[in-house]
Amino acid sequence: MVKTPEEYFADQCLAVPQAADATLSAAEQAFVQKYLGSDALQNMPVQEPEQVLAGAAGAASVAPELDDAHPAAHKASGTSAPSLRTRLATLEQVQMVSFYIREQIFLLPVSVIVEVLRHMPLTRLPMAPPFIAGVVNLRGKVTPLLHLDALLTTDQTMRYSEKSFIIVCGTDDMQLGLIIDKVHTMYMVSKDSISWNIEAQLGEGADFLCGLANIGERLHGIIDPELIVEKLIEV
């Protein structure tokens, strides 16, 4: 039986993520210097909003299904970590959350989700590209909020309202807030239903996807937050 996102995350008994260390990663430093400035970051209020859902990536320990392949394990040992796609491709099944962006369904692996939040105030960044809605200091961690519709669909209206939800994702480099319309459901997807070699199928449309999952005879893109971080630092 497939659990709802609420049931799955409730079973994990996960606490609200703890306040982050004040030290910025290289990616966070690059983002702050490019769009914000260190003084603005220091003056930004820390937000600790109520969660809609708590995610697996907010747990203190490494997700057991990823073991030594997880970036945290490699960071501790000083070695280079494999990509999210490489890590997920080794699994027999991947637990994913589905959600809507402009009537389209996309997927995120549960292992990268820190928490799901509702709309919250943000700091606008006048010099940033349009797909960056702004930035927040979320529990002590600099967190850009991004318009996924601008990155993944042809709809460029980039709406962000009190009805919006935010999926907070953790990567080894920085934390992201992905603006979505609403959470859909939870899937356990077998490796036989996932295509990881998608560049030939999607071309440029694969820029922020690490795979395609065949669910109910429909293909849904699997978003890779690590690829989005690369875009943030490049632009």
Secondary structure in CASP SS format (residue, H / E / C, confidence):
PFRMAT SS
TARGET T0000
AUTHOR 0000-0000-0000
METHOD secondary structure of the structure
MODEL  1
M C 1.00
V C 1.00
K C 1.00
T C 1.00
P H 1.00
E H 1.00
E H 1.00
Y H 1.00
F H 1.00
A H 1.00
D H 1.00
Q H 1.00
C C 1.00
L C 1.00
A C 1.00
V C 1.00
P C 1.00
Q C 1.00
A C 1.00
A C 1.00
D C 1.00
A C 1.00
T C 1.00
L C 1.00
S C 1.00
A H 1.00
A H 1.00
E H 1.00
Q H 1.00
A H 1.00
F H 1.00
V H 1.00
Q H 1.00
K H 1.00
Y H 1.00
L H 1.00
G C 1.00
S H 1.00
D H 1.00
A H 1.00
L H 1.00
Q H 1.00
N H 1.00
M C 1.00
P C 1.00
V E 1.00
Q E 1.00
E C 1.00
P C 1.00
E C 1.00
Q E 1.00
V E 1.00
L E 1.00
A E 1.00
G C 1.00
A H 1.00
A H 1.00
G H 1.00
A C 1.00
A C 1.00
S C 1.00
V C 1.00
A C 1.00
P C 1.00
E C 1.00
L C 1.00
D H 1.00
D H 1.00
A H 1.00
H C 1.00
P H 1.00
A H 1.00
A H 1.00
H H 1.00
K H 1.00
A H 1.00
S H 1.00
G C 1.00
T C 1.00
S C 1.00
A C 1.00
P C 1.00
S C 1.00
L H 1.00
R H 1.00
T H 1.00
R H 1.00
L H 1.00
A H 1.00
T C 1.00
L C 1.00
E C 1.00
Q E 1.00
V E 1.00
Q E 1.00
M E 1.00
V E 1.00
S E 1.00
F E 1.00
Y E 1.00
I E 1.00
R C 1.00
E C 1.00
Q E 1.00
I E 1.00
F E 1.00
L E 1.00
L E 1.00
P E 1.00
V H 1.00
S H 1.00
V H 1.00
I E 1.00
V E 1.00
E E 1.00
V E 1.00
L E 1.00
R E 1.00
H C 1.00
M C 1.00
P C 1.00
L C 1.00
T E 1.00
R C 1.00
L C 1.00
P C 1.00
M C 1.00
A C 1.00
P C 1.00
P C 1.00
F C 1.00
I E 1.00
A E 1.00
G E 1.00
V E 1.00
V E 1.00
N E 1.00
L E 1.00
R C 1.00
G C 1.00
K E 1.00
V E 1.00
T E 1.00
P E 1.00
L E 1.00
L E 1.00
H E 1.00
L H 1.00
D H 1.00
A H 1.00
L H 1.00
L H 1.00
T C 1.00
T C 1.00
D C 1.00
Q C 1.00
T C 1.00
M C 1.00
R C 1.00
Y C 1.00
S C 1.00
E C 1.00
K C 1.00
S C 1.00
F E 1.00
I E 1.00
I E 1.00
V E 1.00
C E 1.00
G E 1.00
T C 1.00
D C 1.00
D C 1.00
M C 1.00
Q E 1.00
L E 1.00
G E 1.00
L E 1.00
I E 1.00
I E 1.00
D C 1.00
K E 1.00
V E 1.00
H E 1.00
T E 1.00
M E 1.00
Y E 1.00
M E 1.00
V E 1.00
S E 1.00
K H 1.00
D H 1.00
S H 1.00
I E 1.00
S E 1.00
W C 1.00
N C 1.00
I C 1.00
E H 1.00
A H 1.00
Q H 1.00
L H 1.00
G H 1.00
E H 1.00
G H 1.00
A H 1.00
D C 1.00
F C 1.00
L E 1.00
C E 1.00
G E 1.00
L E 1.00
A E 1.00
N E 1.00
I E 1.00
G C 1.00
E C 1.00
R E 1.00
L E 1.00
H E 1.00
G E 1.00
I E 1.00
I E 1.00
D C 1.00
P H 1.00
E H 1.00
L H 1.00
I H 1.00
V H 1.00
E H 1.00
K H 1.00
L H 1.00
I H 1.00
E H 1.00
V C 1.00
END
